[in-house]
Structures are given as structure tokens and as C-alpha cells.
């Protein structure tokens, strides 16, 4: 337990190093007001933590360590922050790509299940933007057959993608060609005759 003499001695030594604390604080902060605040905070911490100081050790080293730590803590508390505009923040972030890759993989799997004549008609109409007449002359079938192939291709793609059924399986009885135009899709030579 510190005695009154120890307390007076502690106060006297602390008063003696105040000018050096101020110089050190000025060298750290480079601002008179901030240096005064730092010295004040250092002295308050030293007086509060006086019980942890061991008499007979170097008081000035102990107080300067307190001041240095207080300065560093102040810097951490005042880390600069930059306000980020929402438009800038959105331009810095990117949408995830995983979902679009999965969707494309499912689409390609479903597209591969279409009859070759349906794939050809759909590609020519949708990707190349050709008219039904141009597709009909290119494939050697009637315009009605081209429309039918494109319609059936879209319906099949929609069914496969919505059902999530992109795995390989044989066509059911209801999916097999049943009309004359469907038979022509599977046998192009029959359509020409």
C-alpha cells in the first residue's frame, strides 16, 4: 500500500516530466491542441493506474509508454472513413456468375434434347433472325412446317426447363410425333416428296 510520501513523490515526479510529455505529444500530433489533449489523457491514465506502477522503477519510461499507447489508440479511434456513394459502391461490386452458368448449362442440356430439325429452325429464327420463308427455302420444307418446328421447340424447351428435367431420358408416347408434319420433321426426305 503506497504511503503519503510515495504519493507525494509520484506527483512530484509526474509534474517534473510534464514539459517533456508536452514536447513528445507535439512531436506525435503536430498540433498544439491535440498535444494538450494527449498530455491530459496521459496524466489521467497515469494517475488512474498509479497502483500498477512499481516504486523504484523508471516513472518517465512508464508514463511515456502510456502516452505512446494513448496516441496509437486515438489514431485507431479516428481511422479515416470515406463516404461511398451508392452508385460507386454498385459499380465496385459484381453480380455472382454461378447462377448464370448453371442456367446456361441447363439450357444447353435441354437444347440438346430437341430434334435436330427443331434446333436448326429455332437457331435460324431466333439467333440469326431469319424469316419463316427464308428458313423454309433453306431447309426445303413448307413455311407451316417451319412454324411448327419452332413452336414445338419452344414448347419442349419450356417444359424441360420448368420441370428441371434436363437429364437424358427416352421420349414418352405423348412426346413422339403423331401428325404428318411431325413425321416429316423426323424424315426430311418424306417432306420433299
PASEBA-1860 file (N, C-alpha, C; in nm, 3 decimals):
! residues 193
1> XXXXXXXX> 0.084/-0.119/0.000/0.000/0.000/0.000/0.088/0.124/0.000 ~ 0.068/0.215/-0.096/0.152/0.334/-0.100/0.122/0.428/0.015 ~ 0.226/0.486/0.065/0.211/0.582/0.174/0.194/0.722/0.116 ~ 0.166/0.819/0.207/0.152/0.959/0.163/0.280/1.010/0.100 ~ 0.393/0.967/0.152/0.523/1.010/0.098/0.539/0.957/-0.045 ~ 0.499/0.829/-0.067/0.508/0.770/-0.201/0.417/0.844/-0.299 ~ 0.297/0.881/-0.251/0.202/0.951/-0.336/0.256/1.089/-0.373 ~ 0.312/1.161/-0.272/0.369/1.293/-0.300/0.486/1.281/-0.395
9> XXXXXXXX> 0.570/1.180/-0.376/0.685/1.159/-0.463/0.639/1.130/-0.606 ~ 0.535/1.049/-0.620/0.479/1.016/-0.752/0.430/1.143/-0.821 ~ 0.357/1.226/-0.747/0.304/1.351/-0.804/0.416/1.446/-0.844 ~ 0.518/1.454/-0.762/0.631/1.543/-0.792/0.704/1.497/-0.918 ~ 0.728/1.368/-0.927/0.798/1.316/-1.046/0.713/1.337/-1.173 ~ 0.580/1.318/-1.158/0.491/1.337/-1.272/0.491/1.483/-1.316 ~ 0.489/1.578/-1.219/0.494/1.720/-1.254/0.625/1.753/-1.323 ~ 0.732/1.688/-1.283/0.865/1.717/-1.338/0.875/1.674/-1.485
17> XXXXXXXX> 0.804/1.569/-1.524/0.816/1.523/-1.663/0.707/1.581/-1.754 ~ 0.619/1.666/-1.701/0.513/1.724/-1.784/0.567/1.801/-1.906 ~ 0.671/1.885/-1.890/0.720/1.955/-2.010/0.771/1.858/-2.118 ~ 0.839/1.750/-2.076/0.887/1.651/-2.174/0.770/1.576/-2.237 ~ 0.663/1.552/-2.159/0.543/1.488/-2.215/0.481/1.576/-2.322 ~ 0.482/1.707/-2.294/0.424/1.801/-2.391/0.504/1.803/-2.519 ~ 0.636/1.803/-2.510/0.722/1.804/-2.629/0.699/1.675/-2.710 ~ 0.694/1.563/-2.639/0.673/1.436/-2.708/0.535/1.433/-2.774
25> XXXXXXXX> 0.435/1.486/-2.705/0.299/1.490/-2.761/0.295/1.578/-2.886 ~ 0.367/1.692/-2.883/0.373/1.779/-3.001/0.440/1.707/-3.118 ~ 0.544/1.628/-3.088/0.613/1.557/-3.196/0.523/1.448/-3.255 ~ 0.436/1.392/-3.174/0.345/1.289/-3.224/0.228/1.348/-3.302 ~ 0.164/1.451/-3.246/0.040/1.504/-3.305/0.062/1.617/-3.404 ~ 0.167/1.696/-3.383/0.196/1.814/-3.465/0.083/1.917/-3.461 ~ 0.015/1.921/-3.347/-0.095/2.014/-3.327/-0.099/2.047/-3.178 ~ -0.096/2.177/-3.144/-0.090/2.217/-3.002/-0.211/2.168/-2.922
33> XXXXXXXX> -0.329/2.188/-2.977/-0.449/2.147/-2.903/-0.455/1.995/-2.886 ~ -0.422/1.923/-2.990/-0.423/1.777/-2.980/-0.315/1.730/-2.884 ~ -0.199/1.801/-2.881/-0.091/1.765/-2.789/-0.134/1.787/-2.645 ~ -0.202/1.900/-2.619/-0.252/1.926/-2.483/-0.352/1.818/-2.441 ~ -0.440/1.781/-2.532/-0.537/1.675/-2.500/-0.467/1.543/-2.471 ~ -0.364/1.512/-2.551/-0.290/1.387/-2.531/-0.218/1.386/-2.397 ~ -0.156/1.498/-2.360/-0.089/1.508/-2.229/-0.193/1.491/-2.118 ~ -0.306/1.556/-2.132/-0.412/1.544/-2.031/-0.456/1.399/-2.015
41> XXXXXXXX> -0.484/1.333/-2.127/-0.528/1.193/-2.121/-0.420/1.104/-2.061 ~ -0.294/1.133/-2.092/-0.182/1.054/-2.039/-0.174/1.069/-1.887 ~ -0.185/1.192/-1.837/-0.176/1.216/-1.693/-0.294/1.149/-1.622 ~ -0.413/1.159/-1.680/-0.530/1.095/-1.618/-0.509/0.944/-1.609 ~ -0.458/0.884/-1.717/-0.433/0.738/-1.717/-0.325/0.702/-1.616 ~ -0.221/0.785/-1.608/-0.113/0.757/-1.512/-0.165/0.766/-1.369 ~ -0.246/0.868/-1.339/-0.300/0.881/-1.204/-0.397/0.767/-1.172 ~ -0.475/0.728/-1.272/-0.571/0.618/-1.251/-0.498/0.486/-1.230
49> XXXXXXXX> -0.391/0.465/-1.305/-0.318/0.338/-1.295/-0.197/0.343/-1.206 ~ -0.193/0.440/-1.114/-0.078/0.456/-1.024/-0.050/0.330/-0.944 ~ -0.150/0.254/-0.915/-0.131/0.132/-0.834/-0.049/0.028/-0.911 ~ -0.050/0.034/-1.042/0.027/-0.064/-1.120/0.174/-0.022/-1.135 ~ 0.206/0.102/-1.100/0.346/0.146/-1.107/0.421/0.094/-0.986 ~ 0.538/0.039/-1.011/0.622/-0.012/-0.902/0.723/0.096/-0.864 ~ 0.717/0.143/-0.738/0.814/0.245/-0.695/0.957/0.192/-0.710 ~ 1.046/0.282/-0.749/1.186/0.245/-0.768/1.217/0.214/-0.914
57> XXXXXXXX> 1.114/0.201/-0.999/1.138/0.179/-1.143/1.132/0.314/-1.213 ~ 1.155/0.313/-1.342/1.164/0.436/-1.421/1.023/0.489/-1.450 ~ 0.983/0.595/-1.378/0.850/0.654/-1.393/0.834/0.718/-1.530 ~ 0.935/0.788/-1.578/0.920/0.857/-1.706/0.901/0.756/-1.821 ~ 0.971/0.645/-1.818/0.953/0.542/-1.922/0.809/0.489/-1.916 ~ 0.759/0.469/-1.794/0.623/0.416/-1.777/0.519/0.516/-1.831 ~ 0.537/0.646/-1.802/0.443/0.749/-1.845/0.453/0.771/-1.997 ~ 0.574/0.770/-2.050/0.589/0.786/-2.195/0.526/0.668/-2.271
65> XXXXXXXX> 0.535/0.549/-2.212/0.469/0.433/-2.274/0.317/0.453/-2.274 ~ 0.263/0.505/-2.164/0.119/0.535/-2.156/0.082/0.635/-2.265 ~ 0.164/0.741/-2.281/0.134/0.844/-2.379/0.138/0.786/-2.522 ~ 0.239/0.707/-2.549/0.250/0.647/-2.682/0.129/0.558/-2.711 ~ 0.092/0.474/-2.616/-0.024/0.385/-2.634/-0.154/0.464/-2.650 ~ -0.165/0.573/-2.574/-0.284/0.658/-2.585/-0.292/0.723/-2.723 ~ -0.176/0.766/-2.774/-0.172/0.826/-2.908/-0.215/0.723/-3.014 ~ -0.163/0.603/-3.006/-0.197/0.498/-3.103/-0.345/0.462/-3.093
73> XXXXXXXX> -0.396/0.454/-2.971/-0.539/0.425/-2.954/-0.625/0.535/-3.016 ~ -0.581/0.660/-3.000/-0.654/0.772/-3.060/-0.654/0.764/-3.212 ~ -0.541/0.723/-3.270/-0.536/0.706/-3.415/-0.632/0.597/-3.461 ~ -0.637/0.491/-3.387/-0.728/0.381/-3.424/-0.874/0.424/-3.414 ~ -0.905/0.505/-3.314/-1.042/0.553/-3.298/-1.081/0.648/-3.411 ~ -0.984/0.720/-3.464/-1.012/0.821/-3.566/-0.970/0.776/-3.705 ~ -0.977/0.646/-3.732/-0.943/0.598/-3.866/-1.027/0.672/-3.969 ~ -0.962/0.717/-4.074/-1.039/0.789/-4.175/-1.137/0.697/-4.245
81> XXXXXXXX> -1.254/0.748/-4.268/-1.354/0.672/-4.343/-1.399/0.756/-4.460 ~ -1.423/0.690/-4.569/-1.462/0.760/-4.690/-1.608/0.728/-4.716 ~ -1.692/0.831/-4.726/-1.831/0.802/-4.760/-1.839/0.750/-4.903 ~ -1.906/0.639/-4.919/-1.915/0.577/-5.051/-2.054/0.601/-5.107 ~ -2.056/0.660/-5.223/-2.181/0.684/-5.294/-2.237/0.550/-5.338 ~ -2.368/0.533/-5.334/-2.427/0.404/-5.368/-2.399/0.366/-5.513 ~ -2.394/0.463/-5.602/-2.364/0.433/-5.743/-2.222/0.381/-5.757 ~ -2.129/0.440/-5.682/-1.991/0.394/-5.686/-1.980/0.254/-5.625
89> XXXXXXXX> -2.049/0.233/-5.514/-2.045/0.102/-5.449/-2.101/-0.006/-5.541 ~ -2.207/0.025/-5.613/-2.265/-0.073/-5.705/-2.170/-0.102/-5.821 ~ -2.095/-0.002/-5.864/-2.003/-0.025/-5.975/-1.883/-0.107/-5.930 ~ -1.852/-0.104/-5.800/-1.739/-0.182/-5.749/-1.776/-0.328/-5.725 ~ -1.903/-0.356/-5.707/-1.944/-0.493/-5.681/-1.995/-0.557/-5.809 ~ -1.984/-0.687/-5.816/-2.026/-0.762/-5.933/-2.128/-0.866/-5.892 ~ -2.221/-0.890/-5.982/-2.320/-0.993/-5.957/-2.252/-1.130/-5.965 ~ -2.298/-1.226/-5.887/-2.236/-1.359/-5.893/-2.262/-1.425/-6.028
97> XXXXXXXX> -2.164/-1.501/-6.075/-2.173/-1.564/-6.205/-2.220/-1.709/-6.197 ~ -2.226/-1.767/-6.080/-2.258/-1.908/-6.067/-2.396/-1.940/-6.123 ~ -2.494/-1.858/-6.091/-2.630/-1.888/-6.133/-2.644/-1.883/-6.284 ~ -2.583/-1.786/-6.348/-2.595/-1.776/-6.493/-2.528/-1.895/-6.561 ~ -2.420/-1.945/-6.504/-2.355/-2.064/-6.561/-2.444/-2.186/-6.546 ~ -2.510/-2.198/-6.432/-2.600/-2.312/-6.412/-2.718/-2.306/-6.507 ~ -2.773/-2.188/-6.525/-2.887/-2.170/-6.616/-2.844/-2.205/-6.757 ~ -2.726/-2.158/-6.797/-2.678/-2.187/-6.932/-2.654/-2.337/-6.951
105> XXXXXXXX> -2.600/-2.402/-6.849/-2.577/-2.547/-6.857/-2.710/-2.621/-6.872 ~ -2.811/-2.581/-6.795/-2.943/-2.645/-6.806/-3.004/-2.619/-6.943 ~ -2.988/-2.496/-6.993/-3.043/-2.465/-7.125/-2.975/-2.549/-7.233 ~ -2.844/-2.559/-7.229/-2.772/-2.635/-7.331/-2.810/-2.783/-7.327 ~ -2.832/-2.835/-7.208/-2.875/-2.974/-7.195/-3.014/-2.993/-7.256 ~ -3.105/-2.901/-7.225/-3.241/-2.910/-7.280/-3.239/-2.887/-7.431 ~ -3.158/-2.795/-7.478/-3.148/-2.765/-7.621/-3.095/-2.886/-7.697 ~ -3.005/-2.960/-7.635/-2.951/-3.080/-7.698/-3.053/-3.191/-7.713
113> XXXXXXXX> -3.161/-3.186/-7.640/-3.266/-3.289/-7.647/-3.366/-3.262/-7.759 ~ -3.361/-3.145/-7.817/-3.452/-3.115/-7.927/-3.413/-3.197/-8.049 ~ -3.512/-3.222/-8.134/-3.484/-3.288/-8.261/-3.393/-3.197/-8.343 ~ -3.302/-3.254/-8.420/-3.209/-3.170/-8.498/-3.281/-3.069/-8.588 ~ -3.393/-3.106/-8.645/-3.466/-3.013/-8.732/-3.526/-2.898/-8.651 ~ -3.569/-2.925/-8.529/-3.623/-2.820/-8.442/-3.511/-2.726/-8.398 ~ -3.394/-2.783/-8.364/-3.280/-2.699/-8.324/-3.240/-2.605/-8.438 ~ -3.232/-2.661/-8.558/-3.193/-2.581/-8.673/-3.292/-2.467/-8.698
121> XXXXXXXX> -3.421/-2.497/-8.695/-3.522/-2.395/-8.720/-3.519/-2.288/-8.612 ~ -3.506/-2.329/-8.486/-3.503/-2.233/-8.375/-3.378/-2.144/-8.384 ~ -3.264/-2.202/-8.414/-3.141/-2.122/-8.427/-3.152/-2.020/-8.540 ~ -3.203/-2.064/-8.654/-3.215/-1.974/-8.767/-3.313/-1.860/-8.738 ~ -3.422/-1.891/-8.668/-3.523/-1.789/-8.641/-3.480/-1.694/-8.529 ~ -3.430/-1.750/-8.420/-3.403/-1.668/-8.301/-3.266/-1.603/-8.307 ~ -3.161/-1.680/-8.332/-3.027/-1.623/-8.330/-2.994/-1.544/-8.456 ~ -3.029/-1.598/-8.570/-2.994/-1.530/-8.694/-3.103/-1.436/-8.742
129> XXXXXXXX> -3.222/-1.445/-8.683/-3.330/-1.353/-8.715/-3.388/-1.370/-8.854 ~ -3.378/-1.489/-8.908/-3.430/-1.512/-9.043/-3.581/-1.529/-9.040 ~ -3.644/-1.495/-9.151/-3.790/-1.508/-9.161/-3.826/-1.655/-9.185 ~ -3.955/-1.686/-9.163/-4.002/-1.823/-9.185/-3.980/-1.865/-9.330 ~ -3.999/-1.774/-9.422/-3.985/-1.806/-9.564/-3.840/-1.842/-9.597 ~ -3.746/-1.766/-9.544/-3.604/-1.792/-9.571/-3.564/-1.927/-9.510 ~ -3.612/-1.953/-9.390/-3.582/-2.081/-9.324/-3.642/-2.195/-9.405 ~ -3.766/-2.176/-9.452/-3.832/-2.280/-9.531/-3.754/-2.310/-9.658
137> XXXXXXXX> -3.708/-2.208/-9.727/-3.632/-2.233/-9.850/-3.496/-2.294/-9.820 ~ -3.436/-2.255/-9.708/-3.306/-2.308/-9.668/-3.315/-2.457/-9.632 ~ -3.422/-2.494/-9.562/-3.436/-2.633/-9.517/-3.515/-2.719/-9.615 ~ -3.581/-2.658/-9.709/-3.654/-2.734/-9.809/-3.788/-2.786/-9.760 ~ -3.850/-2.716/-9.667/-3.982/-2.756/-9.616/-4.077/-2.637/-9.630 ~ -4.203/-2.663/-9.600/-4.302/-2.555/-9.612/-4.292/-2.459/-9.494 ~ -4.348/-2.340/-9.510/-4.348/-2.239/-9.404/-4.424/-2.290/-9.282 ~ -4.532/-2.362/-9.303/-4.610/-2.418/-9.192/-4.527/-2.516/-9.109
145> XXXXXXXX> -4.445/-2.596/-9.177/-4.359/-2.690/-9.105/-4.254/-2.615/-9.023 ~ -4.199/-2.507/-9.076/-4.101/-2.425/-9.003/-4.166/-2.368/-8.878 ~ -4.286/-2.313/-8.893/-4.358/-2.257/-8.777/-4.383/-2.366/-8.673 ~ -4.423/-2.484/-8.720/-4.449/-2.595/-8.630/-4.323/-2.637/-8.556 ~ -4.212/-2.646/-8.627/-4.085/-2.687/-8.564/-4.042/-2.585/-8.457 ~ -4.054/-2.459/-8.489/-4.014/-2.355/-8.393/-4.106/-2.356/-8.272 ~ -4.235/-2.370/-8.294/-4.331/-2.373/-8.184/-4.306/-2.493/-8.094 ~ -4.289/-2.610/-8.155/-4.264/-2.732/-8.076/-4.130/-2.723/-8.002
153> XXXXXXXX> -4.030/-2.662/-8.064/-3.900/-2.646/-7.998/-3.913/-2.557/-7.875 ~ -3.986/-2.448/-7.889/-4.005/-2.358/-7.774/-4.083/-2.426/-7.664 ~ -4.189/-2.498/-7.701/-4.270/-2.568/-7.600/-4.187/-2.673/-7.527 ~ -4.107/-2.748/-7.602/-4.024/-2.852/-7.541/-3.919/-2.790/-7.448 ~ -3.855/-2.684/-7.493/-3.757/-2.617/-7.408/-3.822/-2.565/-7.279 ~ -3.937/-2.503/-7.293/-4.007/-2.451/-7.175/-4.041/-2.563/-7.078 ~ -4.093/-2.673/-7.132/-4.131/-2.786/-7.047/-4.008/-2.844/-6.976 ~ -3.900/-2.863/-7.049/-3.779/-2.920/-6.989/-3.717/-2.828/-6.885
161> XXXXXXXX> -3.714/-2.700/-6.914/-3.652/-2.606/-6.820/-3.738/-2.581/-6.696 ~ -3.868/-2.572/-6.714/-3.955/-2.550/-6.598/-3.965/-2.674/-6.511 ~ -3.962/-2.791/-6.572/-3.969/-2.915/-6.495/-3.834/-2.947/-6.433 ~ -3.730/-2.879/-6.479/-3.597/-2.908/-6.426/-3.546/-3.042/-6.475 ~ -3.607/-3.096/-6.579/-3.573/-3.227/-6.629/-3.481/-3.211/-6.749 ~ -3.351/-3.196/-6.723/-3.256/-3.183/-6.833/-3.170/-3.307/-6.845 ~ -3.198/-3.408/-6.765/-3.125/-3.534/-6.775/-3.172/-3.611/-6.897 ~ -3.094/-3.709/-6.942/-3.129/-3.785/-7.061/-3.232/-3.890/-7.027
169> XXXXXXXX> -3.336/-3.896/-7.107/-3.439/-4.000/-7.092/-3.509/-4.016/-7.226 ~ -3.565/-4.134/-7.251/-3.635/-4.154/-7.378/-3.765/-4.075/-7.379 ~ -3.809/-4.037/-7.498/-3.934/-3.962/-7.511/-4.052/-4.051/-7.477 ~ -4.150/-3.994/-7.407/-4.270/-4.069/-7.374/-4.360/-4.076/-7.497 ~ -4.465/-4.159/-7.489/-4.556/-4.178/-7.602/-4.619/-4.046/-7.645 ~ -4.651/-3.957/-7.548/-4.716/-3.831/-7.582/-4.621/-3.734/-7.651 ~ -4.489/-3.754/-7.637/-4.392/-3.664/-7.696/-4.350/-3.708/-7.835 ~ -4.385/-3.831/-7.876/-4.346/-3.880/-8.008/-4.430/-3.813/-8.116
177> XXXXXXXX> -4.375/-3.801/-8.238/-4.451/-3.739/-8.346/-4.578/-3.815/-8.375 ~ -4.686/-3.740/-8.393/-4.813/-3.806/-8.418/-4.880/-3.756/-8.543 ~ -4.840/-3.642/-8.593/-4.906/-3.587/-8.711/-4.816/-3.600/-8.832 ~ -4.871/-3.571/-8.946/-4.798/-3.581/-9.072/-4.677/-3.487/-9.073 ~ -4.696/-3.362/-9.020/-4.584/-3.267/-9.020/-4.475/-3.312/-8.926 ~ -4.513/-3.380/-8.814/-4.413/-3.429/-8.721/-4.333/-3.541/-8.784 ~ -4.400/-3.626/-8.862/-4.329/-3.734/-8.929/-4.232/-3.675/-9.030 ~ -4.271/-3.565/-9.091/-4.183/-3.501/-9.188/-4.060/-3.443/-9.119
185> XXXXXXXX> -4.075/-3.398/-8.991/-3.960/-3.344/-8.918/-3.856/-3.451/-8.895 ~ -3.901/-3.573/-8.867/-3.806/-3.678/-8.841/-3.752/-3.739/-8.968 ~ -3.820/-3.718/-9.084/-3.776/-3.772/-9.212/-3.787/-3.663/-9.317 ~ -3.682/-3.584/-9.338/-3.688/-3.473/-9.433/-3.714/-3.520/-9.576 ~ -3.673/-3.639/-9.612/-3.695/-3.689/-9.748/-3.843/-3.707/-9.775 ~ -3.921/-3.742/-9.671/-4.065/-3.762/-9.686/-4.137/-3.632/-9.715 ~ -4.087/-3.520/-9.655/-4.149/-3.388/-9.675/-4.131/-3.343/-9.818 ~ -4.016/-3.372/-9.879/-3.987/-3.325/-10.014/-4.067/-3.401/-10.119
193> X> -4.107/-3.520/-10.091/-4.178/-3.598/-10.193/-4.324/-3.566/-10.202
END
